[in-house]
Structure formats: C-alpha cells, structure tokens
Amino acid sequence: MKTNPNNIFVDTNVLIGAWSDKASDKKCLEIEYADMEDNIQYVISRKYNCLYFITNNKKDYSGFVNIDTLLPAQIRLIDKD
C-alpha cells in the first residue's frame, strides 16, 4: 500500500488529475454521500492513507469517515510526530 509521509490531503482539483485512476474512479461511484469531485478526492486521500483533509468546505466532507477535516488555518494543529 502506498503511504503519504505527511498524512495530509489538500482539497484541490489539481490533485484529482494527478492521482486519479480507473480504480479510484470506480470506488468514488460507489459513494452516495457527496458530489463526484468530493468523492474522488476522498477515495484518493484514503488510497494514500491520509489522516487529514484540508479544505475551506468542511461541511462538504463531514460525512466521510476515517479522516479529519480541518480548515487551512488549523493546519498548525496537526501533530508533526
């Protein structure tokens, strides 16, 4: 399994194009929570074992499990260990 040393996923459309693949796209179609873009971002963040999701739209990601959603100003709260 691939890992992400920082355990952070940033909400940005650029990452969708860079990290999305057929398997991720298929998994995001199985999620009935949010819109397609949010689902793709969540699936990719889980694929890379991210623990945090940084976004200005916390409410859009509140239904996703196994990941903490933080505002950009809260990024300093992340434990660096």
PDB file of N, CA, C and O in Angstrom:
ATOM      1  N   MET A   1       0.834  -1.175   0.000  1.00  0.00           N
ATOM      2  CA  MET A   1       0.000   0.000   0.000  1.00  0.00           C
ATOM      3  C   MET A   1       0.888   1.251   0.000  1.00  0.00           C
ATOM      4  O   MET A   1       1.894   1.302   0.707  1.00  0.00           O
ATOM      5  N   LYS A   2       0.521   2.226  -0.772  1.00  0.00           N
ATOM      6  CA  LYS A   2       1.289   3.464  -0.834  1.00  0.00           C
ATOM      7  C   LYS A   2       1.048   4.284   0.427  1.00  0.00           C
ATOM      8  O   LYS A   2      -0.023   4.215   1.032  1.00  0.00           O
ATOM      9  N   THR A   3       2.055   5.058   0.816  1.00  0.00           N
ATOM     10  CA  THR A   3       1.915   5.887   2.005  1.00  0.00           C
ATOM     11  C   THR A   3       2.211   7.326   1.676  1.00  0.00           C
ATOM     12  O   THR A   3       2.847   7.637   0.668  1.00  0.00           O
ATOM     13  N   ASN A   4       1.752   8.179   2.522  1.00  0.00           N
ATOM     14  CA  ASN A   4       1.943   9.604   2.412  1.00  0.00           C
ATOM     15  C   ASN A   4       2.615  10.043   3.705  1.00  0.00           C
ATOM     16  O   ASN A   4       1.968  10.022   4.752  1.00  0.00           O
ATOM     17  N   PRO A   5       3.892  10.442   3.680  1.00  0.00           N
ATOM     18  CA  PRO A   5       4.613  10.727   4.925  1.00  0.00           C
ATOM     19  C   PRO A   5       3.995  11.842   5.753  1.00  0.00           C
ATOM     20  O   PRO A   5       4.188  11.878   6.968  1.00  0.00           O
ATOM     21  N   ASN A   6       3.261  12.747   5.133  1.00  0.00           N
ATOM     22  CA  ASN A   6       2.650  13.839   5.883  1.00  0.00           C
ATOM     23  C   ASN A   6       1.223  13.536   6.309  1.00  0.00           C
ATOM     24  O   ASN A   6       0.673  14.239   7.156  1.00  0.00           O
ATOM     25  N   ASN A   7       0.615  12.507   5.739  1.00  0.00           N
ATOM     26  CA  ASN A   7      -0.757  12.112   6.061  1.00  0.00           C
ATOM     27  C   ASN A   7      -1.762  13.236   5.866  1.00  0.00           C
ATOM     28  O   ASN A   7      -2.747  13.327   6.600  1.00  0.00           O
ATOM     29  N   ILE A   8      -1.521  14.087   4.886  1.00  0.00           N
ATOM     30  CA  ILE A   8      -2.395  15.231   4.612  1.00  0.00           C
ATOM     31  C   ILE A   8      -2.844  15.181   3.165  1.00  0.00           C
ATOM     32  O   ILE A   8      -2.046  14.918   2.265  1.00  0.00           O
ATOM     33  N   PHE A   9      -4.111  15.432   2.947  1.00  0.00           N
ATOM     34  CA  PHE A   9      -4.628  15.566   1.589  1.00  0.00           C
ATOM     35  C   PHE A   9      -5.251  16.945   1.466  1.00  0.00           C
ATOM     36  O   PHE A   9      -6.092  17.318   2.284  1.00  0.00           O
ATOM     37  N   VAL A  10      -4.853  17.705   0.459  1.00  0.00           N
ATOM     38  CA  VAL A  10      -5.341  19.063   0.267  1.00  0.00           C
ATOM     39  C   VAL A  10      -6.453  19.057  -0.779  1.00  0.00           C
ATOM     40  O   VAL A  10      -6.313  18.458  -1.845  1.00  0.00           O
ATOM     41  N   ASP A  11      -7.545  19.723  -0.467  1.00  0.00           N
ATOM     42  CA  ASP A  11      -8.687  19.819  -1.379  1.00  0.00           C
ATOM     43  C   ASP A  11      -8.316  20.709  -2.561  1.00  0.00           C
ATOM     44  O   ASP A  11      -8.301  21.934  -2.437  1.00  0.00           O
ATOM     45  N   THR A  12      -8.020  20.107  -3.693  1.00  0.00           N
ATOM     46  CA  THR A  12      -7.703  20.866  -4.886  1.00  0.00           C
ATOM     47  C   THR A  12      -7.959  20.018  -6.114  1.00  0.00           C
ATOM     48  O   THR A  12      -7.665  18.823  -6.115  1.00  0.00           O
ATOM     49  N   ASN A  13      -8.493  20.608  -7.137  1.00  0.00           N
ATOM     50  CA  ASN A  13      -8.794  19.884  -8.363  1.00  0.00           C
ATOM     51  C   ASN A  13      -7.537  19.406  -9.078  1.00  0.00           C
ATOM     52  O   ASN A  13      -7.594  18.448  -9.849  1.00  0.00           O
ATOM     53  N   VAL A  14      -6.415  20.052  -8.836  1.00  0.00           N
ATOM     54  CA  VAL A  14      -5.162  19.647  -9.462  1.00  0.00           C
ATOM     55  C   VAL A  14      -4.801  18.223  -9.061  1.00  0.00           C
ATOM     56  O   VAL A  14      -4.323  17.446  -9.888  1.00  0.00           O
ATOM     57  N   LEU A  15      -5.025  17.884  -7.819  1.00  0.00           N
ATOM     58  CA  LEU A  15      -4.697  16.556  -7.338  1.00  0.00           C
ATOM     59  C   LEU A  15      -5.565  15.478  -7.967  1.00  0.00           C
ATOM     60  O   LEU A  15      -5.133  14.334  -8.108  1.00  0.00           O
ATOM     61  N   ILE A  16      -6.772  15.832  -8.341  1.00  0.00           N
ATOM     62  CA  ILE A  16      -7.635  14.840  -8.987  1.00  0.00           C
ATOM     63  C   ILE A  16      -6.999  14.360 -10.283  1.00  0.00           C
ATOM     64  O   ILE A  16      -6.895  13.155 -10.512  1.00  0.00           O
ATOM     65  N   GLY A  17      -6.583  15.264 -11.111  1.00  0.00           N
ATOM     66  CA  GLY A  17      -5.969  14.891 -12.382  1.00  0.00           C
ATOM     67  C   GLY A  17      -4.653  14.165 -12.207  1.00  0.00           C
ATOM     68  O   GLY A  17      -4.314  13.292 -13.006  1.00  0.00           O
ATOM     69  N   ALA A  18      -3.911  14.513 -11.175  1.00  0.00           N
ATOM     70  CA  ALA A  18      -2.600  13.922 -10.961  1.00  0.00           C
ATOM     71  C   ALA A  18      -2.669  12.517 -10.359  1.00  0.00           C
ATOM     72  O   ALA A  18      -1.808  11.689 -10.657  1.00  0.00           O
ATOM     73  N   TRP A  19      -3.648  12.231  -9.539  1.00  0.00           N
ATOM     74  CA  TRP A  19      -3.653  10.981  -8.780  1.00  0.00           C
ATOM     75  C   TRP A  19      -4.827  10.048  -9.069  1.00  0.00           C
ATOM     76  O   TRP A  19      -4.833   8.906  -8.609  1.00  0.00           O
ATOM     77  N   SER A  20      -5.798  10.507  -9.807  1.00  0.00           N
ATOM     78  CA  SER A  20      -6.959   9.666 -10.097  1.00  0.00           C
ATOM     79  C   SER A  20      -6.596   8.563 -11.087  1.00  0.00           C
ATOM     80  O   SER A  20      -5.761   8.756 -11.971  1.00  0.00           O
ATOM     81  N   ASP A  21      -7.225   7.421 -10.929  1.00  0.00           N
ATOM     82  CA  ASP A  21      -7.056   6.322 -11.870  1.00  0.00           C
ATOM     83  C   ASP A  21      -8.393   5.579 -11.979  1.00  0.00           C
ATOM     84  O   ASP A  21      -9.357   5.944 -11.306  1.00  0.00           O
ATOM     85  N   LYS A  22      -8.455   4.559 -12.806  1.00  0.00           N
ATOM     86  CA  LYS A  22      -9.722   3.852 -13.027  1.00  0.00           C
ATOM     87  C   LYS A  22     -10.261   3.234 -11.739  1.00  0.00           C
ATOM     88  O   LYS A  22     -11.466   3.272 -11.490  1.00  0.00           O
ATOM     89  N   ALA A  23      -9.383   2.671 -10.928  1.00  0.00           N
ATOM     90  CA  ALA A  23      -9.841   2.052  -9.680  1.00  0.00           C
ATOM     91  C   ALA A  23     -10.433   3.095  -8.741  1.00  0.00           C
ATOM     92  O   ALA A  23     -11.470   2.859  -8.121  1.00  0.00           O
ATOM     93  N   SER A  24      -9.776   4.250  -8.635  1.00  0.00           N
ATOM     94  CA  SER A  24     -10.292   5.324  -7.786  1.00  0.00           C
ATOM     95  C   SER A  24     -11.618   5.848  -8.321  1.00  0.00           C
ATOM     96  O   SER A  24     -12.550   6.107  -7.560  1.00  0.00           O
ATOM     97  N   ASP A  25     -11.687   5.999  -9.631  1.00  0.00           N
ATOM     98  CA  ASP A  25     -12.921   6.490 -10.234  1.00  0.00           C
ATOM     99  C   ASP A  25     -14.078   5.532  -9.976  1.00  0.00           C
ATOM    100  O   ASP A  25     -15.201   5.967  -9.724  1.00  0.00           O
ATOM    101  N   LYS A  26     -13.809   4.236 -10.037  1.00  0.00           N
ATOM    102  CA  LYS A  26     -14.851   3.240  -9.804  1.00  0.00           C
ATOM    103  C   LYS A  26     -15.328   3.290  -8.352  1.00  0.00           C
ATOM    104  O   LYS A  26     -16.530   3.238  -8.093  1.00  0.00           O
ATOM    105  N   LYS A  27     -14.387   3.389  -7.402  1.00  0.00           N
ATOM    106  CA  LYS A  27     -14.749   3.456  -5.988  1.00  0.00           C
ATOM    107  C   LYS A  27     -15.579   4.693  -5.676  1.00  0.00           C
ATOM    108  O   LYS A  27     -16.513   4.633  -4.877  1.00  0.00           O
ATOM    109  N   CYS A  28     -15.241   5.814  -6.304  1.00  0.00           N
ATOM    110  CA  CYS A  28     -15.969   7.048  -5.994  1.00  0.00           C
ATOM    111  C   CYS A  28     -17.416   6.965  -6.465  1.00  0.00           C
ATOM    112  O   CYS A  28     -18.286   7.637  -5.910  1.00  0.00           O
ATOM    113  N   LEU A  29     -17.681   6.157  -7.473  1.00  0.00           N
ATOM    114  CA  LEU A  29     -19.054   5.985  -7.950  1.00  0.00           C
ATOM    115  C   LEU A  29     -19.909   5.200  -6.957  1.00  0.00           C
ATOM    116  O   LEU A  29     -21.137   5.287  -6.987  1.00  0.00           O
ATOM    117  N   GLU A  30     -19.265   4.440  -6.085  1.00  0.00           N
ATOM    118  CA  GLU A  30     -19.977   3.644  -5.096  1.00  0.00           C
ATOM    119  C   GLU A  30     -20.382   4.464  -3.873  1.00  0.00           C
ATOM    120  O   GLU A  30     -21.203   4.013  -3.075  1.00  0.00           O
ATOM    121  N   ILE A  31     -19.819   5.656  -3.717  1.00  0.00           N
ATOM    122  CA  ILE A  31     -20.125   6.511  -2.574  1.00  0.00           C
ATOM    123  C   ILE A  31     -21.352   7.343  -2.912  1.00  0.00           C
ATOM    124  O   ILE A  31     -21.420   7.963  -3.973  1.00  0.00           O
ATOM    125  N   GLU A  32     -22.306   7.352  -2.015  1.00  0.00           N
ATOM    126  CA  GLU A  32     -23.535   8.098  -2.256  1.00  0.00           C
ATOM    127  C   GLU A  32     -23.632   9.321  -1.352  1.00  0.00           C
ATOM    128  O   GLU A  32     -24.729   9.788  -1.046  1.00  0.00           O
ATOM    129  N   TYR A  33     -22.489   9.832  -0.929  1.00  0.00           N
ATOM    130  CA  TYR A  33     -22.529  10.933   0.026  1.00  0.00           C
ATOM    131  C   TYR A  33     -22.488  12.313  -0.628  1.00  0.00           C
ATOM    132  O   TYR A  33     -23.400  13.117  -0.436  1.00  0.00           O
ATOM    133  N   ALA A  34     -21.464  12.583  -1.380  1.00  0.00           N
ATOM    134  CA  ALA A  34     -21.226  13.940  -1.868  1.00  0.00           C
ATOM    135  C   ALA A  34     -21.216  13.957  -3.394  1.00  0.00           C
ATOM    136  O   ALA A  34     -21.618  12.994  -4.047  1.00  0.00           O
ATOM    137  N   ASP A  35     -20.749  15.066  -3.940  1.00  0.00           N
ATOM    138  CA  ASP A  35     -20.668  15.121  -5.399  1.00  0.00           C
ATOM    139  C   ASP A  35     -19.431  14.352  -5.874  1.00  0.00           C
ATOM    140  O   ASP A  35     -18.568  13.988  -5.075  1.00  0.00           O
ATOM    141  N   MET A  36     -19.361  14.117  -7.158  1.00  0.00           N
ATOM    142  CA  MET A  36     -18.316  13.275  -7.751  1.00  0.00           C
ATOM    143  C   MET A  36     -16.912  13.775  -7.405  1.00  0.00           C
ATOM    144  O   MET A  36     -16.046  12.975  -7.054  1.00  0.00           O
ATOM    145  N   GLU A  37     -16.680  15.061  -7.496  1.00  0.00           N
ATOM    146  CA  GLU A  37     -15.355  15.620  -7.204  1.00  0.00           C
ATOM    147  C   GLU A  37     -14.948  15.339  -5.765  1.00  0.00           C
ATOM    148  O   GLU A  37     -13.816  14.924  -5.513  1.00  0.00           O
ATOM    149  N   ASP A  38     -15.853  15.558  -4.822  1.00  0.00           N
ATOM    150  CA  ASP A  38     -15.547  15.297  -3.415  1.00  0.00           C
ATOM    151  C   ASP A  38     -15.287  13.813  -3.192  1.00  0.00           C
ATOM    152  O   ASP A  38     -14.380  13.445  -2.445  1.00  0.00           O
ATOM    153  N   ASN A  39     -16.077  12.964  -3.833  1.00  0.00           N
ATOM    154  CA  ASN A  39     -15.885  11.523  -3.701  1.00  0.00           C
ATOM    155  C   ASN A  39     -14.518  11.093  -4.210  1.00  0.00           C
ATOM    156  O   ASN A  39     -13.841  10.288  -3.571  1.00  0.00           O
ATOM    157  N   ILE A  40     -14.107  11.626  -5.358  1.00  0.00           N
ATOM    158  CA  ILE A  40     -12.790  11.289  -5.912  1.00  0.00           C
ATOM    159  C   ILE A  40     -11.690  11.724  -4.951  1.00  0.00           C
ATOM    160  O   ILE A  40     -10.751  10.971  -4.693  1.00  0.00           O
ATOM    161  N   GLN A  41     -11.805  12.921  -4.430  1.00  0.00           N
ATOM    162  CA  GLN A  41     -10.790  13.414  -3.505  1.00  0.00           C
ATOM    163  C   GLN A  41     -10.728  12.547  -2.249  1.00  0.00           C
ATOM    164  O   GLN A  41      -9.643  12.264  -1.739  1.00  0.00           O
ATOM    165  N   TYR A  42     -11.874  12.132  -1.760  1.00  0.00           N
ATOM    166  CA  TYR A  42     -11.877  11.270  -0.574  1.00  0.00           C
ATOM    167  C   TYR A  42     -11.236   9.914  -0.873  1.00  0.00           C
ATOM    168  O   TYR A  42     -10.400   9.442  -0.102  1.00  0.00           O
ATOM    169  N   VAL A  43     -11.616   9.294  -1.971  1.00  0.00           N
ATOM    170  CA  VAL A  43     -11.070   7.975  -2.332  1.00  0.00           C
ATOM    171  C   VAL A  43      -9.548   8.049  -2.494  1.00  0.00           C
ATOM    172  O   VAL A  43      -8.830   7.171  -2.015  1.00  0.00           O
ATOM    173  N   ILE A  44      -9.065   9.075  -3.154  1.00  0.00           N
ATOM    174  CA  ILE A  44      -7.617   9.213  -3.347  1.00  0.00           C
ATOM    175  C   ILE A  44      -6.923   9.453  -2.005  1.00  0.00           C
ATOM    176  O   ILE A  44      -5.856   8.895  -1.749  1.00  0.00           O
ATOM    177  N   SER A  45      -7.522  10.277  -1.152  1.00  0.00           N
ATOM    178  CA  SER A  45      -6.906  10.539   0.153  1.00  0.00           C
ATOM    179  C   SER A  45      -6.803   9.259   0.973  1.00  0.00           C
ATOM    180  O   SER A  45      -5.811   9.060   1.673  1.00  0.00           O
ATOM    181  N   ARG A  46      -7.802   8.391   0.902  1.00  0.00           N
ATOM    182  CA  ARG A  46      -7.759   7.123   1.630  1.00  0.00           C
ATOM    183  C   ARG A  46      -6.738   6.174   1.004  1.00  0.00           C
ATOM    184  O   ARG A  46      -6.065   5.430   1.717  1.00  0.00           O
ATOM    185  N   LYS A  47      -6.622   6.195  -0.312  1.00  0.00           N
ATOM    186  CA  LYS A  47      -5.648   5.351  -1.008  1.00  0.00           C
ATOM    187  C   LYS A  47      -4.231   5.629  -0.511  1.00  0.00           C
ATOM    188  O   LYS A  47      -3.412   4.716  -0.409  1.00  0.00           O
ATOM    189  N   TYR A  48      -3.951   6.888  -0.203  1.00  0.00           N
ATOM    190  CA  TYR A  48      -2.626   7.284   0.253  1.00  0.00           C
ATOM    191  C   TYR A  48      -2.550   7.437   1.777  1.00  0.00           C
ATOM    192  O   TYR A  48      -1.642   8.080   2.302  1.00  0.00           O
ATOM    193  N   ASN A  49      -3.515   6.839   2.471  1.00  0.00           N
ATOM    194  CA  ASN A  49      -3.516   6.802   3.943  1.00  0.00           C
ATOM    195  C   ASN A  49      -3.444   8.177   4.598  1.00  0.00           C
ATOM    196  O   ASN A  49      -2.796   8.338   5.632  1.00  0.00           O
ATOM    197  N   CYS A  50      -4.089   9.144   4.018  1.00  0.00           N
ATOM    198  CA  CYS A  50      -4.102  10.481   4.612  1.00  0.00           C
ATOM    199  C   CYS A  50      -4.970  10.475   5.864  1.00  0.00           C
ATOM    200  O   CYS A  50      -6.018   9.830   5.902  1.00  0.00           O
ATOM    201  N   LEU A  51      -4.534  11.182   6.862  1.00  0.00           N
ATOM    202  CA  LEU A  51      -5.286  11.298   8.105  1.00  0.00           C
ATOM    203  C   LEU A  51      -6.054  12.607   8.179  1.00  0.00           C
ATOM    204  O   LEU A  51      -7.007  12.728   8.950  1.00  0.00           O
ATOM    205  N   TYR A  52      -5.642  13.590   7.379  1.00  0.00           N
ATOM    206  CA  TYR A  52      -6.244  14.923   7.430  1.00  0.00           C
ATOM    207  C   TYR A  52      -6.637  15.379   6.033  1.00  0.00           C
ATOM    208  O   TYR A  52      -5.959  15.094   5.046  1.00  0.00           O
ATOM    209  N   PHE A  53      -7.741  16.087   5.982  1.00  0.00           N
ATOM    210  CA  PHE A  53      -8.225  16.682   4.741  1.00  0.00           C
ATOM    211  C   PHE A  53      -8.333  18.171   5.005  1.00  0.00           C
ATOM    212  O   PHE A  53      -9.113  18.592   5.859  1.00  0.00           O
ATOM    213  N   ILE A  54      -7.564  18.973   4.290  1.00  0.00           N
ATOM    214  CA  ILE A  54      -7.538  20.416   4.494  1.00  0.00           C
ATOM    215  C   ILE A  54      -8.418  21.067   3.435  1.00  0.00           C
ATOM    216  O   ILE A  54      -8.186  20.895   2.238  1.00  0.00           O
ATOM    217  N   THR A  55      -9.430  21.818   3.876  1.00  0.00           N
ATOM    218  CA  THR A  55     -10.373  22.427   2.947  1.00  0.00           C
ATOM    219  C   THR A  55     -11.102  23.587   3.608  1.00  0.00           C
ATOM    220  O   THR A  55     -11.250  23.627   4.829  1.00  0.00           O
ATOM    221  N   ASN A  56     -11.550  24.516   2.799  1.00  0.00           N
ATOM    222  CA  ASN A  56     -12.414  25.592   3.289  1.00  0.00           C
ATOM    223  C   ASN A  56     -13.869  25.143   3.337  1.00  0.00           C
ATOM    224  O   ASN A  56     -14.715  25.855   3.877  1.00  0.00           O
ATOM    225  N   ASN A  57     -14.171  23.980   2.783  1.00  0.00           N
ATOM    226  CA  ASN A  57     -15.541  23.469   2.717  1.00  0.00           C
ATOM    227  C   ASN A  57     -15.703  22.260   3.636  1.00  0.00           C
ATOM    228  O   ASN A  57     -16.025  21.166   3.174  1.00  0.00           O
ATOM    229  N   LYS A  58     -15.482  22.456   4.926  1.00  0.00           N
ATOM    230  CA  LYS A  58     -15.546  21.341   5.873  1.00  0.00           C
ATOM    231  C   LYS A  58     -16.884  20.623   5.826  1.00  0.00           C
ATOM    232  O   LYS A  58     -16.934  19.402   5.976  1.00  0.00           O
ATOM    233  N   LYS A  59     -17.954  21.350   5.624  1.00  0.00           N
ATOM    234  CA  LYS A  59     -19.282  20.729   5.626  1.00  0.00           C
ATOM    235  C   LYS A  59     -19.424  19.722   4.480  1.00  0.00           C
ATOM    236  O   LYS A  59     -20.159  18.743   4.610  1.00  0.00           O
ATOM    237  N   ASP A  60     -18.734  19.950   3.370  1.00  0.00           N
ATOM    238  CA  ASP A  60     -18.824  19.037   2.236  1.00  0.00           C
ATOM    239  C   ASP A  60     -18.163  17.692   2.510  1.00  0.00           C
ATOM    240  O   ASP A  60     -18.450  16.715   1.817  1.00  0.00           O
ATOM    241  N   TYR A  61     -17.289  17.623   3.502  1.00  0.00           N
ATOM    242  CA  TYR A  61     -16.543  16.404   3.794  1.00  0.00           C
ATOM    243  C   TYR A  61     -16.902  15.809   5.154  1.00  0.00           C
ATOM    244  O   TYR A  61     -16.277  14.839   5.584  1.00  0.00           O
ATOM    245  N   SER A  62     -17.890  16.370   5.834  1.00  0.00           N
ATOM    246  CA  SER A  62     -18.218  15.927   7.190  1.00  0.00           C
ATOM    247  C   SER A  62     -18.743  14.496   7.243  1.00  0.00           C
ATOM    248  O   SER A  62     -18.651  13.858   8.292  1.00  0.00           O
ATOM    249  N   GLY A  63     -19.281  13.979   6.163  1.00  0.00           N
ATOM    250  CA  GLY A  63     -19.816  12.622   6.157  1.00  0.00           C
ATOM    251  C   GLY A  63     -18.805  11.543   5.860  1.00  0.00           C
ATOM    252  O   GLY A  63     -19.124  10.359   5.966  1.00  0.00           O
ATOM    253  N   PHE A  64     -17.606  11.911   5.494  1.00  0.00           N
ATOM    254  CA  PHE A  64     -16.576  10.921   5.202  1.00  0.00           C
ATOM    255  C   PHE A  64     -15.944  10.435   6.501  1.00  0.00           C
ATOM    256  O   PHE A  64     -15.744  11.213   7.434  1.00  0.00           O
ATOM    257  N   VAL A  65     -15.634   9.154   6.551  1.00  0.00           N
ATOM    258  CA  VAL A  65     -15.092   8.564   7.779  1.00  0.00           C
ATOM    259  C   VAL A  65     -13.588   8.329   7.651  1.00  0.00           C
ATOM    260  O   VAL A  65     -13.034   8.329   6.552  1.00  0.00           O
ATOM    261  N   ASN A  66     -12.953   8.133   8.779  1.00  0.00           N
ATOM    262  CA  ASN A  66     -11.525   7.796   8.845  1.00  0.00           C
ATOM    263  C   ASN A  66     -10.604   8.912   8.369  1.00  0.00           C
ATOM    264  O   ASN A  66      -9.468   8.647   7.977  1.00  0.00           O
ATOM    265  N   ILE A  67     -11.069  10.133   8.397  1.00  0.00           N
ATOM    266  CA  ILE A  67     -10.216  11.261   8.023  1.00  0.00           C
ATOM    267  C   ILE A  67     -10.732  12.504   8.738  1.00  0.00           C
ATOM    268  O   ILE A  67     -11.937  12.751   8.770  1.00  0.00           O
ATOM    269  N   ASP A  68      -9.826  13.279   9.308  1.00  0.00           N
ATOM    270  CA  ASP A  68     -10.204  14.519   9.983  1.00  0.00           C
ATOM    271  C   ASP A  68     -10.175  15.663   8.983  1.00  0.00           C
ATOM    272  O   ASP A  68      -9.240  15.786   8.191  1.00  0.00           O
ATOM    273  N   THR A  69     -11.186  16.484   9.024  1.00  0.00           N
ATOM    274  CA  THR A  69     -11.282  17.625   8.121  1.00  0.00           C
ATOM    275  C   THR A  69     -10.929  18.888   8.889  1.00  0.00           C
ATOM    276  O   THR A  69     -11.515  19.177   9.933  1.00  0.00           O
ATOM    277  N   LEU A  70      -9.967  19.639   8.363  1.00  0.00           N
ATOM    278  CA  LEU A  70      -9.502  20.867   9.008  1.00  0.00           C
ATOM    279  C   LEU A  70      -9.556  22.031   8.036  1.00  0.00           C
ATOM    280  O   LEU A  70      -9.443  21.858   6.823  1.00  0.00           O
ATOM    281  N   LEU A  71      -9.733  23.227   8.597  1.00  0.00           N
ATOM    282  CA  LEU A  71      -9.600  24.444   7.800  1.00  0.00           C
ATOM    283  C   LEU A  71      -8.117  24.728   7.579  1.00  0.00           C
ATOM    284  O   LEU A  71      -7.291  24.279   8.374  1.00  0.00           O
ATOM    285  N   PRO A  72      -7.755  25.458   6.526  1.00  0.00           N
ATOM    286  CA  PRO A  72      -6.337  25.770   6.312  1.00  0.00           C
ATOM    287  C   PRO A  72      -5.674  26.422   7.531  1.00  0.00           C
ATOM    288  O   PRO A  72      -4.508  26.149   7.815  1.00  0.00           O
ATOM    289  N   ALA A  73      -6.393  27.267   8.243  1.00  0.00           N
ATOM    290  CA  ALA A  73      -5.826  27.927   9.419  1.00  0.00           C
ATOM    291  C   ALA A  73      -5.543  26.941  10.555  1.00  0.00           C
ATOM    292  O   ALA A  73      -4.776  27.250  11.466  1.00  0.00           O
ATOM    293  N   GLN A  74      -6.151  25.771  10.505  1.00  0.00           N
ATOM    294  CA  GLN A  74      -5.963  24.772  11.551  1.00  0.00           C
ATOM    295  C   GLN A  74      -4.805  23.827  11.267  1.00  0.00           C
ATOM    296  O   GLN A  74      -4.535  22.939  12.076  1.00  0.00           O
ATOM    297  N   ILE A  75      -4.134  23.983  10.176  1.00  0.00           N
ATOM    298  CA  ILE A  75      -3.064  23.047   9.790  1.00  0.00           C
ATOM    299  C   ILE A  75      -1.957  22.995  10.842  1.00  0.00           C
ATOM    300  O   ILE A  75      -1.263  21.986  10.971  1.00  0.00           O
ATOM    301  N   ARG A  76      -1.799  24.073  11.583  1.00  0.00           N
ATOM    302  CA  ARG A  76      -0.775  24.082  12.643  1.00  0.00           C
ATOM    303  C   ARG A  76      -1.129  23.145  13.794  1.00  0.00           C
ATOM    304  O   ARG A  76      -0.271  22.834  14.621  1.00  0.00           O
ATOM    305  N   LEU A  77      -2.383  22.692  13.859  1.00  0.00           N
ATOM    306  CA  LEU A  77      -2.810  21.794  14.937  1.00  0.00           C
ATOM    307  C   LEU A  77      -2.372  20.346  14.703  1.00  0.00           C
ATOM    308  O   LEU A  77      -2.469  19.516  15.606  1.00  0.00           O
ATOM    309  N   ILE A  78      -1.898  20.046  13.509  1.00  0.00           N
ATOM    310  CA  ILE A  78      -1.519  18.684  13.177  1.00  0.00           C
ATOM    311  C   ILE A  78      -0.223  18.317  13.889  1.00  0.00           C
ATOM    312  O   ILE A  78       0.777  19.030  13.800  1.00  0.00           O
ATOM    313  N   ASP A  79      -0.259  17.203  14.587  1.00  0.00           N
ATOM    314  CA  ASP A  79       0.919  16.705  15.306  1.00  0.00           C
ATOM    315  C   ASP A  79       1.962  16.287  14.283  1.00  0.00           C
ATOM    316  O   ASP A  79       1.660  15.516  13.372  1.00  0.00           O
ATOM    317  N   LYS A  80       3.168  16.778  14.417  1.00  0.00           N
ATOM    318  CA  LYS A  80       4.223  16.530  13.432  1.00  0.00           C
ATOM    319  C   LYS A  80       5.003  15.253  13.716  1.00  0.00           C
ATOM    320  O   LYS A  80       5.959  14.965  12.996  1.00  0.00           O
ATOM    321  N   ASP A  81       4.645  14.491  14.712  1.00  0.00           N
ATOM    322  CA  ASP A  81       5.375  13.259  15.036  1.00  0.00           C
ATOM    323  C   ASP A  81       5.009  12.155  14.114  1.00  0.00           C
ATOM    324  O   ASP A  81       5.529  11.046  14.241  1.00  0.00           O
TER     325      ASP A  81
END
